Amino acid sequence: RQYQRRVRADTKMEFGVIDEVVNGVNKKKLVLIDELLTPDSSRFWPREQYEEGDKSGKWAEGLNPPSYDKQVVRDYLESIKWNKSPPAPELPSNILSLTSQIYNQALTSLVSEQI
């Protein structure tokens, strides 16, 4: 198998606290409550493209590297100046289609098979 190299730029982890009784004693337990290391919770960049842009100074200029995540949705919402208050705006079909393509690319790069 040939694996593509990726940079995990960042990831979000969400935790919760649950009450638990251990040997008759109430205790609080920290638990992970959301998915981890997926395109919804992390930003992934193709390493080769990231390194090329870093050398040229592109990323220092505030441009985003190509990514395997929901950055295209974030960028669209920023472009329409959404105030981040409910209800969220409906996404146009081209943004939905592009996001689907990006998620399929991410999956394909992980399993090394076309889906």
Contact map, one row per residue, 1 for C-alpha under 8 A:
1110000000000000000000000000000000000000000000000000000000000000000000000000000000000000000000000000000000000001000
1111000000000000000000000000000000000000000000000000000000000000000000000000000000000000000000000000000000000001000
1111100000000000000000000000000000000000000000000000000000000000000000000000000000000000000000000000000000001101000
0111110000000000000000000000000000000000000001000000000000000000000000000000000000000000000000000000000000001100000
0011111000000000000000000000000000000000000001110000000000000000000000000000000000000000000000000000000000000000000
0001111100000000000000000000000000000000000111100000000000000000000000000000000000000000000000000000000000000000000
0000111110000000000000000000000000000000000111100100000000000000000000000000000000000000000000000000000000000000000
0000011111100000000000000000000000000000011110000000000000000000000000000000000000000000000000000000000000000000000
0000001111100000000000000000000000000000011110000000000000000000000000000000000000000000000000000000000000000000000
0000000111110000000000000000000000000000011100000000000000000000000000000000000000000000000000000000000000000000000
0000000111111000000000000000000000011000111000000000000000000000000000000000000000000000000000000000000000000000000
0000000001111100000000000000000000010000110000000000000000000000000000000000000000000000000000000000000000000000000
0000000000111110000000000000000101110000100000000000000000000000000000000000000000000000000000000000000000000000000
0000000000011111000000000000000111000000000000000000000000000000000000000000000000000000000000000000000000000000000
0000000000001111100000000000011111000000000000000000000000000000000000000000000000000000000000000000000000000000000
0000000000000111110000000000011110000000000000000000000000000000000000000000000000000000000000000000000000000000000
0000000000000011111000000001111000000000000000000000000000000000000000000000000000000000000000000000000000000000000
0000000000000001111100000001111000000000000000000000000000000000000000000000000000000000000000000000000000000000000
0000000000000000111110000111100000000000000000000000000000000000000000000000000000000000000000000000000000000000000
0000000000000000011111000111100000000000000000000000000000000000000000000000000000000000000000000000000000000000000
0000000000000000001111111110000000000000000000000000000000000000000000000000000000000000000000000000000000000000000
0000000000000000000111111110000000000000000000000000000000000000000000000000000000000000000000000000000000000000000
0000000000000000000011111000000000000000000000000000000000000000000000000000000000000000000000000000000000000000000
0000000000000000000011111100000000000000000000000000000000000000000000000000000000000000000000000000000000000000000
0000000000000000000011111110000000000000000000000000000000000000000000000000000000000000000000000000000000000000000
0000000000000000001111011111000000000000000000000000000000000000000000000000000000000000000000000000000000000000000
0000000000000000001111001111100000000000000000000000000000000000000000000000000000000000000000000000000000000000000
0000000000000000111100000111110000000000000000000000000000000000000000000000000000000000000000000000000000000000000
0000000000000000111100000011111000000000000000000000000000000000000000000000000000000000000000000000000000000000000
0000000000000011110000000001111100000000000000000000000000000000000000000000000000000000000000000000000000000000000
0000000000000011110000000000111110000000000000000000000000000000000000000000000000000000000000000000000000000000000
0000000000001111000000000000011111000000000000000000000000000000000000000000000000000000000000000000000000000000000
0000000000000111000000000000001111100000000000000000000000000000000000000000000000000000000000000000000000000000000
0000000000001110000000000000000111110000000000000000000000000000000000000000000000000000000000000000000000000000000
0000000000001000000000000000000011111100100000000000000000000000000000000000000000000000000000000000000000000000000
0000000000111000000000000000000001111100110000000000000000000000000000000000000000000000000000000000000000000000000
0000000000100000000000000000000000111111110000000000000000000000000000000000000000000000000000000000000000000000000
0000000000000000000000000000000000111111110000000000000000000000000000000000000000000000000000000000000000000000000
0000000000000000000000000000000000001111111100000000000000000000000111000000000000000000000000000000001001000000000
0000000000000000000000000000000000001111111000000000000000000000000011000000000000000000000000000000000000000000000
0000000000111000000000000000000000111111111000000000000000000000000000000000000000000000000000000000000000000000000
0000000111110000000000000000000000011111111100000000000000000000000010000000000000000000000000000000000000000000000
0000000111100000000000000000000000000011111110000000000000000000001111100000000000000000000000000000000000000000000
0000011111000000000000000000000000000010011111000000000000000000001110000000000000000000000000000000000000000000000
0000011110000000000000000000000000000000001111101100000000000000111100000000000000000000000000000000000000000000000
0001111000000000000000000000000000000000000111111100000000000000011100000000000000000000000000000000000000000000000
0000111000000000000000000000000000000000000011111110000000000000000000000000000000000000000000000000000000000000000
0000100000000000000000000000000000000000000001111111000000000000000000000000000000000000000000000000000000000000000
0000000000000000000000000000000000000000000011111111100000000000110000000000000000000000000000000000000000000000000
0000001000000000000000000000000000000000000011111111110000000000110000000000000000000000000000000000000000000000000
0000000000000000000000000000000000000000000000111111111000000000000000000000000000000000000000000000000000000000000
0000000000000000000000000000000000000000000000011111111100000000000000000000000000000000000000000000000000000000000
0000000000000000000000000000000000000000000000001111111111100000100000000000000000000000000000000000000000000000000
0000000000000000000000000000000000000000000000000111111111110000000000000000000000000000000000000000000000000000000
0000000000000000000000000000000000000000000000000011111111000000000000000000000000000000000000000000000000000000000
0000000000000000000000000000000000000000000000000001111111000000000000000000000000000000000000000000000000000000000
0000000000000000000000000000000000000000000000000000111111111000000000000000000000000000000000000000000000000000000
0000000000000000000000000000000000000000000000000000111111111110000000000000000000000000000000000000000000000000000
0000000000000000000000000000000000000000000000000000110011111111100000000000000000000000000000000000000000000000000
0000000000000000000000000000000000000000000000000000010011111110000000000000000000000000000000000000000000000000000
0000000000000000000000000000000000000000000000000000000011111110000000000000000000000000000000000000000000000000000
0000000000000000000000000000000000000000000000000000000001111111000000000000000000000000000000000000000000000000000
0000000000000000000000000000000000000000000000000000000001111111100000000000000000000000000000000000000000000000000
0000000000000000000000000000000000000000000000000000000000100111110000000000000000000000000000000000000000000000000
0000000000000000000000000000000000000000000010001100100000100011111000000000000000000000000000000000000000000000000
0000000000000000000000000000000000000000000011001100000000000001111100000000000000000000000000000000000000000000000
0000000000000000000000000000000000000000001111000000000000000000111110100000000000000000000000000000010000000000000
0000000000000000000000000000000000000010001111000000000000000000011111000000000000000000000000000000011011000000000
0000000000000000000000000000000000000011011100000000000000000000001111110000000000000000000000000010011001000000000
0000000000000000000000000000000000000011001000000000000000000000000111111100000000000000000000000010000000000000000
0000000000000000000000000000000000000000001000000000000000000000001011111110000000000000000000000000000000000000000
0000000000000000000000000000000000000000000000000000000000000000000011111111000000000000000000100110000000000000000
0000000000000000000000000000000000000000000000000000000000000000000001111111100000000000000000100010000000000000000
0000000000000000000000000000000000000000000000000000000000000000000001111111110000000000000000000000000000000000000
0000000000000000000000000000000000000000000000000000000000000000000000111111111000000000000000000000000000000000000
0000000000000000000000000000000000000000000000000000000000000000000000011111111100000000000000100000000000000000000
0000000000000000000000000000000000000000000000000000000000000000000000001111111111000000000000000000000000000000000
0000000000000000000000000000000000000000000000000000000000000000000000000111111111000000000000000000000000000000000
0000000000000000000000000000000000000000000000000000000000000000000000000011111111000000000000000000000000000000000
0000000000000000000000000000000000000000000000000000000000000000000000000001111111000000000000000000000000000000000
0000000000000000000000000000000000000000000000000000000000000000000000000000111111100000000000000000000000000000000
0000000000000000000000000000000000000000000000000000000000000000000000000000111111111001100000000000000000000000000
0000000000000000000000000000000000000000000000000000000000000000000000000000000011111000000000000000000000000000000
0000000000000000000000000000000000000000000000000000000000000000000000000000000001111101000000000000000000000000000
0000000000000000000000000000000000000000000000000000000000000000000000000000000001111111000000000000000000000000000
0000000000000000000000000000000000000000000000000000000000000000000000000000000000011111000000000000000000000000000
0000000000000000000000000000000000000000000000000000000000000000000000000000000000001111100000000000000000000000000
0000000000000000000000000000000000000000000000000000000000000000000000000000000001011111110000000000000000000000000
0000000000000000000000000000000000000000000000000000000000000000000000000000000001000011111000000000000000000000000
0000000000000000000000000000000000000000000000000000000000000000000000000000000000000001111100000000000000000000000
0000000000000000000000000000000000000000000000000000000000000000000000000000000000000000111110110000000000000000000
0000000000000000000000000000000000000000000000000000000000000000000000000000000000000000011111110000000000000000000
0000000000000000000000000000000000000000000000000000000000000000000000000000000000000000001111111000000000000000000
0000000000000000000000000000000000000000000000000000000000000000000000000000000000000000000111111100000000000000000
0000000000000000000000000000000000000000000000000000000000000000000000011001000000000000001111111110000000000000000
0000000000000000000000000000000000000000000000000000000000000000000000000000000000000000001111111111000000000000000
0000000000000000000000000000000000000000000000000000000000000000000000000000000000000000000011111111100000000000000
0000000000000000000000000000000000000000000000000000000000000000000000010000000000000000000001111111110000000000000
0000000000000000000000000000000000000000000000000000000000000000000011011000000000000000000000111111111000000000000
0000000000000000000000000000000000000000000000000000000000000000000000000000000000000000000000011111111100000000000
0000000000000000000000000000000000000000000000000000000000000000000000000000000000000000000000001111111110000000000
0000000000000000000000000000000000000000000000000000000000000000001110000000000000000000000000000111111111000000000
0000000000000000000000000000000000000010000000000000000000000000000110000000000000000000000000000011111111100000000
0000000000000000000000000000000000000000000000000000000000000000000000000000000000000000000000000001111111110000001
0000000000000000000000000000000000000000000000000000000000000000000100000000000000000000000000000000111111111000000
0000000000000000000000000000000000000010000000000000000000000000000110000000000000000000000000000000011111111100000
0000000000000000000000000000000000000000000000000000000000000000000000000000000000000000000000000000001111111110001
0000000000000000000000000000000000000000000000000000000000000000000000000000000000000000000000000000000111111111111
0011000000000000000000000000000000000000000000000000000000000000000000000000000000000000000000000000000011111111100
0011000000000000000000000000000000000000000000000000000000000000000000000000000000000000000000000000000001111111000
0000000000000000000000000000000000000000000000000000000000000000000000000000000000000000000000000000000000111111100
1110000000000000000000000000000000000000000000000000000000000000000000000000000000000000000000000000000000011111110
0000000000000000000000000000000000000000000000000000000000000000000000000000000000000000000000000000000000011011111
0000000000000000000000000000000000000000000000000000000000000000000000000000000000000000000000000000000000010001111
0000000000000000000000000000000000000000000000000000000000000000000000000000000000000000000000000000000100110000111
